[in-house]
């Protein structure tokens, strides 16, 4: 199996994993990426509170908005076609990350064994889950992996590569501000051990920092409802103030420091350390140290979500893959295919129930309503459990209807139950001709039937009504 073949196969698997299970790992992949992009491109979409105060930057949503405008120019109106176009940046970045895995491993093993490292990383369940998601952890994790690989190469190739690594670290930070602990470890490490590479790396990161400042100043200058009316690095300042200085993220839930233990790749780390004692060429001390410091930092923060582990998990996969494959090559005369299978199975604990995608049936049926161009009522899902205006295809007139365009005829709304005022308004509106109900109750079914709806289909826990 060649390197290119391994990368292509892994890309196909990553793409298929999303299309087969298009549910949400976390609502942020809709409401912090697709919805702001939809608003920027077409003028409508659900606005999460972060976008009122400028807690996020427009780098990723701006890129996605540009692709959505391209879709409109090409008359691609189907939501799945548009989602396919938005997969291009994610899968391109994933391909670059897999190539980086190969280069990292090839400096420690031969090309054949390095290809098996690509297969190991690319088929890990946690990687297949995140690779094609519009989550900040997905973008930042891939960029971090490539940045560490380039810094590893800079040990031999010099300052120019260190500058590129700095650019990549900067991009990783822009896509997710929680990436900072990785970068701080890198800066301290270089200052103490590789001072010649520190300045070019800082210069590369500085270029991106300046670009972020310009982006924030141009996008948050007059629109945010905040005492600090935009300016350079507005989103970074707001993020730091909210999450670190004031610690308000804890209001969204708190967990004990050991909550991440079930999703940590301790087997990878332990085996890698053992193998490194036998073969010092396989060592990768800096990314290991950076990952451990990052994990400790997120353990110390009260608000915890399993997805926060992903950037460290991806790095641990990259640095442990050569150890798995090298050990297998010593134990067997054949290619280390069994090691790839074994290591992939060991990564299963990194995909606990809390990370498994939810709401696939709802999103699939919502896209169906979008294609039919009819008003849509979604019941029992909650606003943040839906696919937003991106999948519904129109403004949420009944609940968030302050941003309506005359040309927008498709509309959707949510209701918690049959007594919800939104439900009453929806069933009284003749333009709302479809309803999706999660786990329908007798009361909800009776209320819809009385309003002229009838159930004609179902998918999993979601029932499809129309009139």
PyMOL commands that set and color helices and strands:
alter all, ss='L'
color gray80, all
select helices_A, chain A and resi 3-20+28-42+50-53+59-73+79-106+111-123+125-130+136-157+159-175+177-193+195-219+234-245+248-252+257-263+266-278+280-282+285-300+306-331+337-346+348-350+353-355+360-372+383-385+388-392+397-400+421-427+442-450
alter helices_A, ss='H'
color red, helices_A
select strands_A, chain A and resi 375-379+412-415+432-438+454-459+462-466
alter strands_A, ss='S'
color yellow, strands_A
deselect
rebuild
show_as cartoon
